[in-house]
Amino acid sequence: MDDSKMTFLQNVLRFTTSNTDEANTGEKLERDMSLERKKWLSEALDSISINPVDEIKKCIKVSENEEETEERRIEALETLRDWCEDLNFAIDFHKINSYNLINQLLNDKITEIRALTCELVGTLAQNNPYCQETLINAKYLPILLYKLDKDSDSVKVKALFAISCLIRDYEPGQQKLLEGNALDILIKSLSCKIEKVKIKCSFLISSICNNKAIKNALTQKRLISDLIHIYRQDDHQIHEHILSAINVLIDDNPEAIKQAKELENIDFKKLLKDRLRAIEQDPRHDEERNMASTIYRNLFEN
């Protein structure tokens, strides 16, 4: 049994036993586990009849109860998230009419619970067209975009994860990005002070540019200008990710190419040339150098 599955089973057993008042069990499971103990736990779980839907309902009951301790609610929500990593259990979560829990917990006063709820949404939607459809139809995308724009830092990170899972390889979800200010929020997030958000957002934008309508909309919003301005900054940790987004945006896109060449106050050709010279002999920047060279050739040599 691999460690990730073992961790999940530990959580399930700990949560289940804690709901049957066997206080000492939880403490024992916290200890580092030997191979013999792992084997024992695996065999014990195989012999226990656990109804997943019943366990999900228990987690929901504890998570939504504001009279429970913060620790208990978080533990229940984490266990619920782990159950929903299974596609079938994620579908069961919807079928037992549990999306109401998401509505409640996305507005919880506890930041970690809001963040975990965003992560739960992402877990439900990840590689799961059924849940992508039901979550999009339940209008969670604009709520998550608002969280990405306005909530605490830890919530922003998980909201972006959920947004990515909702729309990845799902055309109807991507089309929803053309409504309201969704794309503006994503563009704004590229300049977020949280590095993880900037990196993940650049990945997401690179991905959704495969959708022609979104690519055209981002071009009209002059995204290329925002990307180049970010690249000009000294945050070298995200340079290769920003260049990747630039490369996707200018691919087969004459208008974006024109915008990149005609930027006011920035000579992108000189910027790329100077940067290539600066990292020429530095193996730490191989990916950035390769991407910058490709963009330079496509824009200024071909």
MARTI-444118 format. One record per residue (C-alpha): z negated, x, y negated. Coordinates in pm, whole numbers, plus 50000, padded with zeros to 5 digits. Last residue first. Layout:
! MARTI-444118
ZXY...
This chain:
! MARTI-444118
539045113146473537165140246283534785122546045533455091246206534045095946578533445133446569530245130346366528965102246589529505122846904527895153646751524865133346640524475119346993524665153547158522285168846903519795140446937519745143647315519415181547305516595180847047513885199447237516475225547334516485238946976519415262146905521535238546693518635217946561518975226946191522775230446202523145196146355520845182146085522895197445807526155184345953524735149646010523415146745655526615161545512528725134845683526215107945592526465115845222523735092445101523305078744747525795050344801527165046845150530945048145184531415065145520528845044645707530125012245551533675020045659532565026846014530604994246014533744975645901535964992946158533754982546453535074995046788531835014546832530125017146493527084996346600526645013446937526625048146780524245037546504521805023246761521925055846959521435075446638518255055746569516965063646919517825100646887516025102946553512815085846667510515115846700512225133346408510335112446154511555132345853513575104345693517365106045678517575087446007515755057845852518295056645566521095058845821519715029446018519215007945709522775014645589524235006945930522394973645926524714962145651523744925345695527424918145763527334944846033524274928846188526094895446199529174911246357527054928146624525244895546689528524877046741529884905046961526884906147194526794942247314524944948346987522004931547161521214963047358521364988047072519184964246870516644962947150516505000647187516065004546810513274978846826511554997547108511585029946909510435014446582507734993946756506405024646939506335044246613504125018846437504745022146063507464995746088510825005645938512854993446236510724962046221512554950945906515834950146097514224929346371512744905346115516124901945941517754894446275515404865046335515654850945982516904816346075519314813746367521564841646496518754853946719519014820946908522374832947043520554860847222518424835747409521454815747518523144848147637520364860647864520844896847974517674905847783516744877047552513264866747661512314901247793513074917947460511154891447268508144896047498508124933847449508454928747073505444905447083503514931647281504004958547015503374934546726500144922546890498744957846899499614962546531498074930146410500264899946330502904893246062506434903346161506164907246536503944876546553506524856846353509224868546594507024857046880506754822246730510504821346665511164829947033508614805547176510774775147113509964755947435513684757847515513474795747492510454795947724512144772747975515384792547978513784826748004511444812648268514324802148492516334833448412513544856348543514274893448498511264895448264510484860848129507034855148277505994891148214507174889147854505204857247799502134873347957502514903447727502484880247428499354864447573497804898947620498374906547251496844873447141493894879647373493424914747238493384901646881490604876346939490914846646701493294829146942496584816846799498824829847077496104817447310496554780447241500334778747257500364800647567497884777747742500194748347670502804766847876500684757548177502464726148296501924732948667505674739148688505554766648428503014787748616504844780048940507934796948794505874827948721504444825649073507964826649212509004856148997505964876949095504764895048784503044861948711500064870748928499464902248723499554882748397497004858348536494764887448634494994901448282494224867148138491194863148361489854897648267490424890147898488554857147925485694873348113485334901647859485454877847562482614857847713483324821747810482674794647551486264798047427487524784247758491294789347765491204821047971488604808048218490554776748311493864795248315492534821448554491224794548788494584776748775496364808948867494004813449161494754778049280498474784849248498104817149447496214801049737494184828949893493394827950265491474859650333492464880250636495184899950458492774905750171490254921250404492894943050568494024956550231490444961350115489514980250431492555002750406491745010250043488165017550143489305041850412491615058950164488675063049929488305040749623486845051649294484125027149204484864995049012485164975449335481484981049405480464966649071482604935649120481104929349462477534931249334477734898949140478764876349424478684845449202481704827849353483814831449039483084868449037484444869549390487814856449279488054879148976487114909949178489474900249459492364894549221491664926049024491434946949339494654931449462496364941149138495064976749154496214979349516499674967149420499914993949154498485020549386501015015349664500005000050000
